[in-house]
Amino acid sequence: MKENEQHILSYKTLALVLAALLVLTGLTIGVSYVHMGILNVPIALAIASTKVSFVLLYFMHLKFEGRAIKISFLCTICFLAIMISFTFWDVAYR
């Protein structure tokens, strides 16, 4: 990949990503009204993670970055997952 090469996404791709984000936002609102017991938080986190993935991949162009940036991002996500799981574990066993 050349250093000055630009990745320009088409308006169609951006519109599809926006539509997916709007649908997922509606799904988030819909799920918030349904009582699913202990599954409420994991489902909300899964929807939010999907939305964040779309934003990072398409609007922040992570999809087109080099391997080092992708690996550092994945390490950050793993660290965040560990910290969130520690928080859930701490709350569960108080």
PLY file of the C-alpha trace (Angstrom):
ply
format ascii 1.0
element vertex 94
property float x
property float y
property float z
element edge 93
property int vertex1
property int vertex2
end_header
0.00 0.00 0.00
1.35 3.39 -0.95
1.88 5.99 1.72
-0.32 8.65 0.09
-3.05 6.25 -1.00
-6.51 7.32 0.15
-9.44 5.06 0.88
-12.61 6.75 -0.17
-15.80 4.91 0.66
-18.75 5.29 -1.62
-21.84 7.11 -0.45
-23.77 3.87 -0.84
-21.50 2.09 1.65
-21.72 4.96 4.11
-25.51 5.07 3.74
-25.75 1.31 4.39
-23.59 1.64 7.49
-25.72 4.56 8.69
-28.88 2.53 8.07
-27.41 -0.39 10.02
-26.54 1.94 12.90
-30.07 3.36 12.93
-31.59 -0.13 12.91
-29.31 -1.20 15.76
-30.24 1.93 17.70
-33.93 1.07 17.24
-33.16 -2.47 18.34
-31.44 -1.12 21.45
-34.51 0.93 22.31
-36.82 -2.01 21.64
-34.77 -4.40 23.75
-34.75 -1.93 26.65
-38.52 -2.36 27.00
-38.35 -6.18 27.13
-37.50 -7.84 30.44
-35.08 -10.70 29.81
-33.72 -11.11 33.31
-30.00 -11.61 33.50
-29.60 -11.36 29.71
-30.46 -7.64 29.51
-26.89 -6.42 30.05
-25.14 -8.93 27.74
-27.62 -8.23 24.94
-27.22 -4.46 25.35
-23.44 -4.84 25.33
-23.54 -7.02 22.22
-25.63 -4.46 20.33
-23.39 -1.60 21.50
-20.26 -3.55 20.49
-21.68 -4.13 17.04
-22.44 -0.43 16.63
-18.94 0.52 17.81
-17.45 -1.95 15.34
-19.30 -0.34 12.43
-18.19 3.14 13.47
-14.57 2.09 13.92
-14.34 0.06 10.74
-16.06 2.43 8.33
-16.19 5.94 9.73
-12.75 5.84 11.39
-11.28 3.73 8.53
-9.81 1.05 10.78
-10.69 -1.45 8.07
-7.99 0.06 5.86
-5.21 0.45 8.45
-2.05 -1.59 8.78
-1.55 -4.71 10.83
0.17 -2.98 13.78
-2.76 -0.64 14.38
-5.27 -3.49 14.10
-3.32 -5.59 16.62
-3.01 -2.70 19.06
-6.74 -2.07 18.76
-7.55 -5.73 19.44
-5.25 -5.73 22.48
-7.06 -2.67 23.77
-10.43 -4.36 23.30
-9.19 -7.48 25.13
-7.95 -5.35 28.02
-11.31 -3.55 28.17
-13.15 -6.88 28.18
-11.00 -8.08 31.08
-11.69 -4.91 33.06
-15.45 -5.12 32.43
-15.49 -8.78 33.44
-13.65 -7.91 36.66
-16.30 -5.29 37.38
-19.13 -7.77 36.81
-17.35 -10.37 38.94
-16.85 -7.85 41.74
-20.51 -6.81 41.73
-21.73 -10.41 41.55
-19.78 -11.58 44.60
-20.27 -8.68 47.02
0 1
1 2
2 3
3 4
4 5
5 6
6 7
7 8
8 9
9 10
10 11
11 12
12 13
13 14
14 15
15 16
16 17
17 18
18 19
19 20
20 21
21 22
22 23
23 24
24 25
25 26
26 27
27 28
28 29
29 30
30 31
31 32
32 33
33 34
34 35
35 36
36 37
37 38
38 39
39 40
40 41
41 42
42 43
43 44
44 45
45 46
46 47
47 48
48 49
49 50
50 51
51 52
52 53
53 54
54 55
55 56
56 57
57 58
58 59
59 60
60 61
61 62
62 63
63 64
64 65
65 66
66 67
67 68
68 69
69 70
70 71
71 72
72 73
73 74
74 75
75 76
76 77
77 78
78 79
79 80
80 81
81 82
82 83
83 84
84 85
85 86
86 87
87 88
88 89
89 90
90 91
91 92
92 93
